[in-house]
Amino acid sequence: MSKILIIGAGGVSRVATKKCAMNSEVFTSITLASRTKSKCDLIAKEIEDELGIKIDTAKVDADNVEELVELIGRVEPDLVLNVALPYQDLTIMDACSACKVHYVDTANYEHPDEAKFEYKLQWQRDEDFKKAGVMALLGSGFDPGVTNVFCAYAQQYLFDEINYIDILDCNAGDHGYAFATNFNPEINLREVSAKGRYWEDGKWIETEPMEIKMVWNYPKVGPKDSYLLYHEEMESLVKNIKGLKRIRFFMTFGESYLTHMKCLENVGMLGIEPVEHNGTKIVPIEFLKTLLPDPATLGPRTKGKTNIGCVISGLKDGKAKKVYIYNVCDHEACYKETKAQAVSYTTGVPAMIGSKLILEGKWSGKGVFNMEQFDAKPFMEELNKQGLPWEIIEMEPSESFEVK
Ligand code: NDP
């Protein structure tokens, strides 16, 4: 008997909520709350019509700790799953530690006025969670999330020492629009227009945005232009993976996406500072979000696959070893199952799995944790059962999926 309270009612929430309902032996009571209650009601109705599982709904402003505490007090959940936006991470964490309830999210805290994400303020809440006797699991999406678990699995079961990790995120989906983002446009554009960064020999090396490009030949997808970005899972992996000499993150982007983004950036549309327009203050990137297609509407139009995984090399029994662990997901299959495209699916499923493992007591602790701090095996097993099967290629140490 476990109660979950899910906060946020966007694309990721749609998948996570449905997957919780499909695991109703663990999630015996589900409440979905968000800023716009009608969006919760819509998701709840679809799930009830299809699976016969009742989902309670509520309205909440997750920027407001008091409102959250009141809601948590009323619902009395065992765990709160935060699939709202990264801006709400701290308020929801504070409400959870105050109410002594477990917390799970999928993205690093970010302040709305500063395009910078880091774990510092979330890790600082470790004592609060310890005192409350509950746990916070950070970044239980795909990347961060499954990518951390792939690295943990390699460290725990495949290698004696890991030296190099390349996280490769390929979305080869085509939605037919000249320009749209696959998840919240504001968060997505802030992430990809920022400077790149990777970690080598104990220090961070900064690059200009999109300065480093490589072509990776993604299994079951093919060769794609991939750009080095800073991505949040690297911050915890450099702490928790022993022997690491370098970790990088690459994401695929098409020509059209990059040209549009550069142009929008050049004219100031990615700005996060308010500007005066006809006597009204507007934040350019928020206005742009209003103009762009809602990522939730891309589902029925998107065709193609995603491939996200990690190429990991190091030592086993004194010999060089290299593996590629990845998941391939098909946009149309995801839509058929959940009415959401693969980017929401690959995030919503691990969000449910992280919550499930905590509620089942398979992942337990007091304080604030990242994914790689737990035994990877139960999570890897759940991925295979819950719709995100993974594959592993044993590579020759000299072999590479890079296309020169
Ligand atoms: P959406 O923009 O589709 O949905 C966000 C939801 O949060 C909306 O329902 C929104 O409400 C709600 N919300 C926003 N502000 C508040 C607030 N103050 N109070 C209550 N509810 C609020 O985003 P996605 O579903 O695409 O993404 C959800 C999360 O998943 C984000 O944090 C994103 O960064 C993360 N993510 C993680 C990935 C990973 O692999 N780890 C990959 C992709 C996304 P309203 O409907 O009223 O606007």
Residues whose N, C-alpha, C, O or C-beta is under 5 A from the ligand:
A	BS01	NDP	G8 A9 G10 G11 V12 S13 S34 R35 T36 K39 V60 D61 A62 D63 V83 A84 L85 P86 T106 A107 G141 F142 D143 P144 G145 F183 N184 I187 V343 T347
